[in-house]
Amino acid sequence: MTAGLVISAPASGVGKTTLTLALARAYRNRGVRVQCLKSGPDYIDPAFHAVATGRASVNIDSWAMAREAIAHLAGRGADADLVLAEGSMGLFDGVAARGVSGTGATADIAEMMGWPVLLVIDPSGQAQTAAAVAAGLRDFRAGVRLAGVVLNRVASARHEALVRNAMAGAGIPVLGSLPRHAEIALPKRHLGLVQAEEQAQIDGLIDEAARFVAEHVDLDAVLRSARASSPQPAVRGLDITPPGQRIALARDAAFSFVYPHMLEAWRAAGAEIMTFSPLADEGPDADADVCWLPGGYPELHAGQLAANRRFLGQLRAFAETRPVHGECGGYMVLGAALTDADGVRHEMAGLLGLETSYAKRRMHLGYRLAELAAPMPGHGPGARLRGHEFHYSTIIAQPDTPLAVVRDATGTIVAETGSRRGCATGTFFHLIAEDR
């Protein structure tokens, strides 16, 4: 029997990721087989989960995915002892309009899977009010069950006692209390945490977090609070069409935002993925039939990418006869130019006319539903694709023929339509699932 638990909070920035990683490693150190999942369109946290558990983690998303797809992905925990599903934002935070099976809220996953919620509560600047917040979250939605809370960044023993007494009065179990501990803070940058593969010390940080949490959290009580079930892989898995049979995939520190479930679905459909590193001045494999440039941080490496003539030359030659697609950062690199945060303009591949700038940052964030006006790798005109957009670039020029009609989660048309020119296509959104 596998036990499941959702790690959530009232808001972002409270410590969900750190607690999830620490619990996963602490249980693993005890010999417990832990499977992590990530609720919502976050492409960074699953890599941290994999480091903590030694098992690949995937995203589950109620706005973009059908219940069958979510059950299929959650079924990878069938051979684990414990599933820890890390939430995004606050427990009930989602979009205004329902998507495929929900609004994208973590609570959707908790109710759908029947997993109790372990709340991370940061009582900084308050005391008894923290219990009112927890009680409100407990009672807000009948189908969501609260397992208890872990207090984070507690100021003192007196502070802890005040919060614990108030929680007890509200009938809410406190399963742990963490004093402030700067040594286990995870480095951040503008799109979230600095990626796991960029941090040589990440394993040590997770070990320290696990040691710290084991001292201050009742691990046995947390494990008992998880709901036991027998997850079975859904009969119907992820119905995702790969962009080609042999896919040249850019993969390095500049191109790393790929949802793990997408790669798994491509391989499950029989596609072969051949990675290459633009930062190492490598181009797409000549034997590939399609090239895919995912998102990442090209703005941090724009000078190097612009100087890598072999990469750019081979990419342009590939695009003369075969399709090339870019998502977000990859789309920017397919464009004419990218201006970095210092205002320096760098020439990019020029396969599309897109020009972007980070000199004046502007956040673009949200779910996207696109209806293709023209084909892109793996999908024909009229295909409906669900994805998510998150970047800080300003669009200077987007002169090419639009690739799609793109709407946000409320159905409002957005300006970022994607582009197409010759064999090249690009979108600002990262594909999560096909809308069937």
C-alpha positions as CSV (number, residue, x, y, z in Angstrom):
1,M,0.0,0.0,0.0
2,T,1.3,3.5,-0.9
3,A,0.6,6.4,1.3
4,G,0.0,9.8,-0.3
5,L,0.3,13.3,1.1
6,V,0.1,16.8,-0.4
7,I,2.5,19.5,0.8
8,S,0.9,22.9,0.5
9,A,0.7,26.3,2.2
10,P,-1.4,29.5,2.3
11,A,0.9,31.2,-0.3
12,S,4.2,31.1,-2.2
13,G,7.5,31.6,-0.5
14,V,6.5,29.8,2.8
15,G,8.9,26.8,2.4
16,K,7.0,24.1,0.5
17,T,9.9,23.0,-1.6
18,T,12.4,22.9,1.2
19,L,10.1,20.9,3.4
20,T,9.2,18.5,0.5
21,L,12.9,17.9,-0.3
22,A,13.8,17.5,3.4
23,L,11.0,15.0,4.1
24,A,11.7,13.1,1.0
25,R,15.4,12.7,1.9
26,A,14.7,12.0,5.6
27,Y,12.3,9.2,4.7
28,R,14.7,7.9,2.1
29,N,17.4,7.8,4.7
30,R,15.1,5.6,6.7
31,G,14.6,3.2,3.9
32,V,11.2,4.5,2.8
33,R,10.7,4.6,-1.0
34,V,9.5,8.1,-1.8
35,Q,7.9,9.3,-5.1
36,C,7.6,13.0,-5.5
37,L,5.2,14.9,-7.8
38,K,4.6,18.5,-8.6
39,S,1.2,20.1,-8.8
40,G,1.2,22.8,-11.5
41,P,3.3,24.0,-14.4
42,D,6.7,24.2,-12.6
43,Y,9.6,22.8,-14.6
44,I,12.3,23.4,-11.9
45,D,11.1,21.6,-8.8
46,P,10.9,18.1,-10.3
47,A,14.6,18.1,-10.8
48,F,15.1,18.8,-7.1
49,H,12.7,16.1,-6.2
50,A,14.7,13.6,-8.3
51,V,17.9,14.5,-6.4
52,A,16.2,14.1,-3.1
53,T,14.5,10.7,-3.8
54,G,16.6,9.1,-6.6
55,R,13.4,8.8,-8.6
56,A,12.1,10.9,-11.5
57,S,9.4,13.4,-10.6
58,V,6.7,14.7,-12.9
59,N,4.1,17.5,-13.1
60,I,0.4,16.9,-12.5
61,D,-1.9,19.7,-13.6
62,S,-5.7,19.9,-13.2
63,W,-6.1,22.8,-15.7
64,A,-4.2,21.2,-18.5
65,M,-4.7,17.4,-17.9
66,A,-7.5,15.0,-17.8
67,R,-8.1,13.0,-14.6
68,E,-6.9,9.9,-16.5
69,A,-3.6,11.5,-17.4
70,I,-3.1,12.6,-13.7
71,A,-3.9,9.2,-12.5
72,H,-1.5,7.7,-15.0
73,L,1.3,10.0,-13.8
74,A,0.5,9.4,-10.2
75,G,0.6,5.7,-10.8
76,R,4.4,5.8,-11.0
77,G,4.1,5.8,-7.2
78,A,2.6,2.3,-7.2
79,D,5.9,0.7,-6.2
80,A,6.7,3.4,-3.6
81,D,5.9,3.6,0.1
82,L,5.1,7.3,0.1
83,V,4.0,9.8,-2.5
84,L,4.7,13.4,-1.7
85,A,2.9,15.9,-4.0
86,E,4.3,19.4,-3.7
87,G,1.8,22.1,-4.4
88,S,2.2,25.5,-6.1
89,M,1.3,28.9,-4.7
90,G,-1.5,28.7,-2.1
91,L,-3.6,25.6,-1.5
92,F,-6.7,26.9,-3.3
93,D,-5.0,29.2,-5.8
94,G,-5.9,28.5,-9.4
95,V,-7.3,30.4,-12.4
96,A,-10.8,31.9,-12.6
97,A,-12.1,29.5,-15.2
98,R,-12.1,25.7,-14.9
99,G,-9.8,23.8,-17.3
100,V,-9.8,20.1,-18.2
101,S,-10.3,18.8,-14.7
102,G,-9.9,21.8,-12.4
103,T,-8.5,25.3,-12.1
104,G,-4.9,24.2,-11.6
105,A,-5.2,24.6,-7.8
106,T,-3.3,22.2,-5.5
107,A,-6.6,21.5,-3.8
108,D,-7.9,19.9,-7.0
109,I,-5.1,17.2,-6.8
110,A,-5.7,16.6,-3.1
111,E,-9.4,16.0,-3.6
112,M,-9.0,14.1,-6.8
113,M,-6.4,11.7,-5.4
114,G,-7.8,11.6,-1.8
115,W,-4.5,12.7,-0.3
116,P,-4.5,14.7,2.9
117,V,-2.8,18.1,3.0
118,L,0.2,18.9,5.2
119,L,0.2,22.7,5.5
120,V,3.4,24.7,5.8
121,I,2.6,27.7,7.9
122,D,5.0,30.6,8.4
123,P,3.8,32.5,11.5
124,S,6.3,35.4,11.2
125,G,4.7,38.6,12.4
126,Q,1.7,36.8,14.0
127,A,0.9,34.1,16.5
128,Q,-2.6,32.9,17.2
129,T,-3.8,34.3,13.9
130,A,-1.8,31.5,12.2
131,A,-4.3,29.1,13.6
132,A,-7.2,31.1,12.1
133,V,-5.5,30.9,8.7
134,A,-5.0,27.1,9.1
135,A,-8.6,26.6,10.2
136,G,-9.9,28.6,7.3
137,L,-7.9,26.5,4.9
138,R,-9.2,23.3,6.6
139,D,-12.8,24.4,6.3
140,F,-12.8,26.1,2.9
141,R,-13.5,23.0,0.7
142,A,-15.3,19.9,1.9
143,G,-13.4,17.5,-0.2
144,V,-10.0,18.5,1.0
145,R,-8.8,17.0,4.3
146,L,-6.1,18.6,6.4
147,A,-3.5,16.2,7.9
148,G,-1.8,18.9,10.1
149,V,0.6,21.7,9.9
150,V,4.4,22.2,10.1
151,L,5.4,25.6,11.4
152,N,8.3,27.3,9.6
153,R,10.6,30.2,10.6
154,V,9.4,30.2,14.2
155,A,11.0,33.1,16.1
156,S,11.3,31.6,19.7
157,A,10.0,29.0,22.1
158,R,7.5,31.5,23.4
159,H,6.3,32.2,19.8
160,E,6.0,28.5,19.2
161,A,3.9,27.9,22.3
162,L,1.5,30.7,21.4
163,V,0.9,29.2,17.9
164,R,0.7,25.6,19.2
165,N,-1.9,26.5,21.8
166,A,-4.0,28.3,19.2
167,M,-3.7,25.3,16.8
168,A,-4.7,22.9,19.6
169,G,-7.7,25.0,20.3
170,A,-8.7,24.8,16.7
171,G,-8.2,21.1,16.6
172,I,-5.3,21.2,14.2
173,P,-2.3,18.9,14.8
174,V,1.1,20.6,14.8
175,L,3.5,17.9,13.4
176,G,6.6,20.0,13.5
177,S,8.1,23.4,14.2
178,L,11.1,24.7,12.4
179,P,13.2,27.6,13.8
180,R,14.9,29.9,11.3
181,H,17.8,28.2,9.6
182,A,19.5,30.2,6.9
183,E,22.0,27.4,6.0
184,I,19.4,25.5,4.1
185,A,18.0,28.3,1.9
186,L,18.0,27.4,-1.8
187,P,19.4,29.9,-4.2
188,K,16.9,31.8,-6.4
189,R,16.8,33.8,-9.6
190,H,14.1,35.6,-11.6
191,L,12.1,32.5,-12.7
192,G,12.4,30.7,-9.4
193,L,15.1,28.5,-7.8
194,V,18.5,28.1,-9.4
195,Q,18.2,24.8,-11.1
196,A,19.4,21.6,-9.4
197,E,21.8,20.7,-12.2
198,E,23.6,24.1,-11.7
199,Q,24.2,23.5,-8.0
200,A,27.1,21.3,-7.2
201,Q,26.2,21.6,-3.5
202,I,22.6,20.7,-3.8
203,D,22.9,17.2,-2.4
204,G,24.6,18.5,0.7
205,L,21.9,21.2,1.1
206,I,19.2,18.5,1.0
207,D,21.0,16.4,3.4
208,E,21.3,19.3,5.9
209,A,17.6,20.1,5.4
210,A,16.7,16.5,6.1
211,R,18.8,16.4,9.2
212,F,17.3,19.7,10.4
213,V,13.7,18.6,9.7
214,A,14.2,15.2,11.3
215,E,15.2,17.0,14.5
216,H,12.1,19.3,14.5
217,V,9.3,17.3,12.8
218,D,7.6,14.2,14.0
219,L,8.4,12.0,11.0
220,D,6.4,9.1,12.3
221,A,3.3,11.3,12.8
222,V,3.6,12.8,9.3
223,L,3.9,9.3,7.8
224,R,0.8,8.1,9.7
225,S,-1.2,11.1,8.5
226,A,-0.7,10.1,4.9
227,R,-3.6,8.3,3.3
228,A,-2.9,4.7,2.2
229,S,-4.1,3.6,-1.2
230,S,-3.2,1.3,-4.0
231,P,-2.5,3.5,-7.0
232,Q,-2.9,1.8,-10.3
233,P,-1.6,3.2,-13.6
234,A,-4.5,4.3,-15.7
235,V,-5.4,2.2,-18.7
236,R,-5.1,5.3,-20.9
237,G,-1.9,7.1,-20.4
238,L,-0.7,10.4,-21.7
239,D,-2.0,10.9,-25.2
240,I,0.7,13.2,-26.6
241,T,2.0,13.2,-30.1
242,P,5.8,13.5,-30.4
243,P,7.1,16.2,-32.8
244,G,9.0,13.6,-34.8
245,Q,10.5,10.2,-34.9
246,R,14.1,11.3,-34.2
247,I,14.1,14.5,-32.1
248,A,17.2,16.7,-31.8
249,L,16.6,18.3,-28.4
250,A,18.7,21.3,-27.1
251,R,19.7,20.5,-23.5
252,D,22.1,22.4,-21.3
253,A,22.0,25.3,-18.8
254,A,20.4,27.6,-21.4
255,F,17.8,25.1,-22.6
256,S,16.5,23.1,-19.7
257,F,12.8,23.8,-19.2
258,V,11.3,20.6,-20.4
259,Y,8.4,18.9,-18.6
260,P,9.6,15.4,-17.7
261,H,6.2,13.9,-18.7
262,M,6.6,15.3,-22.2
263,L,9.9,13.5,-22.8
264,E,8.4,10.3,-21.3
265,A,5.4,10.5,-23.6
266,W,7.6,11.1,-26.6
267,R,9.7,8.1,-25.8
268,A,6.6,6.0,-25.0
269,A,5.3,6.8,-28.5
270,G,8.5,5.4,-30.0
271,A,10.4,8.6,-30.6
272,E,14.2,8.8,-30.2
273,I,15.6,11.9,-28.4
274,M,19.1,13.0,-29.3
275,T,20.3,15.8,-27.1
276,F,22.9,18.5,-28.0
277,S,24.3,21.5,-26.3
278,P,24.2,24.9,-28.0
279,L,26.4,26.3,-25.2
280,A,29.1,23.7,-26.1
281,D,28.7,25.0,-29.7
282,E,26.9,21.8,-30.8
283,G,24.2,21.7,-33.5
284,P,21.3,19.4,-34.0
285,D,22.1,15.8,-35.1
286,A,22.1,15.6,-38.9
287,D,20.1,12.3,-38.7
288,A,17.2,13.9,-36.8
289,D,14.0,14.8,-38.5
290,V,13.0,17.6,-36.2
291,C,14.8,20.0,-33.8
292,W,13.3,21.2,-30.6
293,L,14.7,24.2,-28.6
294,P,13.0,24.3,-25.1
295,G,13.0,27.2,-22.8
296,G,15.6,28.0,-20.2
297,Y,17.9,30.9,-19.5
298,P,19.3,32.0,-22.9
299,E,19.3,35.6,-21.6
300,L,22.1,34.6,-19.2
301,H,24.1,33.1,-22.0
302,A,23.2,35.3,-24.9
303,G,26.8,36.5,-25.7
304,Q,28.1,32.9,-25.8
305,L,25.2,31.7,-27.9
306,A,25.7,34.5,-30.4
307,A,29.4,33.7,-30.6
308,N,28.8,29.9,-31.2
309,R,29.0,30.0,-35.0
310,R,29.0,26.2,-35.3
311,F,25.7,25.9,-33.4
312,L,24.0,28.7,-35.3
313,G,25.3,27.5,-38.7
314,Q,24.2,23.9,-38.2
315,L,20.8,25.1,-36.8
316,R,20.2,27.3,-39.9
317,A,21.3,24.5,-42.2
318,F,18.9,22.1,-40.5
319,A,16.0,24.5,-40.8
320,E,16.4,24.7,-44.6
321,T,14.8,21.3,-45.0
322,R,13.4,20.2,-41.6
323,P,11.2,21.7,-38.9
324,V,12.7,23.5,-36.0
325,H,10.5,24.6,-33.0
326,G,11.3,26.8,-30.1
327,E,9.5,27.3,-26.8
328,C,9.9,30.5,-24.9
329,G,13.7,30.9,-24.5
330,G,14.1,28.6,-27.5
331,Y,11.8,30.8,-29.4
332,M,13.9,33.8,-28.5
333,V,17.0,32.1,-29.8
334,L,15.3,31.3,-33.1
335,G,14.5,35.0,-33.4
336,A,16.6,37.8,-34.9
337,A,18.0,39.3,-31.7
338,L,17.9,39.2,-27.9
339,T,18.9,42.2,-25.7
340,D,20.2,41.2,-22.3
341,A,19.6,42.9,-18.9
342,D,22.6,45.2,-19.5
343,G,21.1,46.5,-22.7
344,V,23.5,44.6,-25.0
345,R,21.9,43.4,-28.2
346,H,23.0,39.9,-29.4
347,E,22.3,38.5,-32.8
348,M,20.4,35.2,-32.6
349,A,19.7,32.5,-35.3
350,G,17.4,34.7,-37.4
351,L,15.1,31.9,-38.4
352,L,12.3,34.0,-37.2
353,G,11.9,37.8,-36.9
354,L,11.2,37.9,-33.2
355,E,13.2,40.4,-31.2
356,T,13.1,40.4,-27.4
357,S,14.7,42.4,-24.6
358,Y,15.4,42.0,-20.9
359,A,16.6,45.6,-20.5
360,K,13.1,46.5,-19.2
361,R,11.6,43.4,-17.6
362,R,8.0,42.7,-18.0
363,M,6.4,39.5,-16.5
364,H,4.2,37.3,-18.7
365,L,2.6,34.6,-16.7
366,G,-0.4,32.3,-17.1
367,Y,-2.0,29.2,-18.7
368,R,-2.4,29.3,-22.5
369,L,-4.8,27.5,-24.8
370,A,-3.7,27.7,-28.4
371,E,-5.5,26.8,-31.6
372,L,-3.0,26.3,-34.4
373,A,-3.5,28.3,-37.6
374,A,-0.6,26.5,-39.2
375,P,1.2,23.2,-38.6
376,M,4.0,22.9,-36.0
377,P,6.0,19.7,-35.3
378,G,3.7,17.0,-34.3
379,H,0.5,19.0,-34.8
380,G,-1.6,20.1,-37.7
381,P,-3.7,23.2,-38.2
382,G,-6.7,23.4,-35.9
383,A,-4.9,21.4,-33.1
384,R,-5.7,22.7,-29.6
385,L,-2.7,22.8,-27.2
386,R,-2.6,23.6,-23.5
387,G,0.5,25.2,-22.1
388,H,1.9,27.7,-19.7
389,E,3.8,31.0,-20.3
390,F,6.3,32.5,-17.8
391,H,9.0,34.9,-18.8
392,Y,10.2,38.4,-18.2
393,S,11.2,39.5,-21.7
394,T,9.7,42.5,-23.6
395,I,8.7,41.8,-27.2
396,I,10.4,44.4,-29.4
397,A,9.2,42.9,-32.7
398,Q,7.2,39.9,-33.7
399,P,6.8,40.4,-37.5
400,D,6.2,36.9,-38.8
401,T,2.9,35.1,-39.6
402,P,1.1,34.1,-36.4
403,L,1.3,30.5,-35.5
404,A,-1.9,30.3,-33.5
405,V,-4.8,32.0,-31.9
406,V,-3.8,32.0,-28.2
407,R,-6.1,32.6,-25.2
408,D,-5.5,32.8,-21.5
409,A,-7.4,30.7,-19.0
410,T,-10.4,33.0,-19.1
411,G,-10.7,32.7,-22.9
412,T,-9.3,36.2,-23.6
413,I,-7.0,36.4,-26.6
414,V,-3.4,37.3,-25.8
415,A,-0.9,39.1,-28.1
416,E,1.8,36.3,-27.9
417,T,0.6,34.3,-30.9
418,G,3.8,32.5,-31.7
419,S,5.4,32.8,-35.1
420,R,6.1,30.8,-38.2
421,R,8.5,31.3,-41.2
422,G,9.6,28.5,-43.5
423,C,10.4,25.4,-41.5
424,A,10.7,27.4,-38.2
425,T,8.0,27.8,-35.6
426,G,8.0,29.2,-32.1
427,T,5.7,29.9,-29.1
428,F,6.1,31.7,-25.8
429,F,4.2,29.0,-24.0
430,H,5.5,25.6,-22.9
431,L,3.4,22.7,-24.1
432,I,1.8,20.6,-21.3
433,A,-0.9,18.6,-23.0
434,E,-3.0,18.3,-26.1
435,D,-6.6,19.4,-25.8
436,R,-8.7,16.5,-27.2
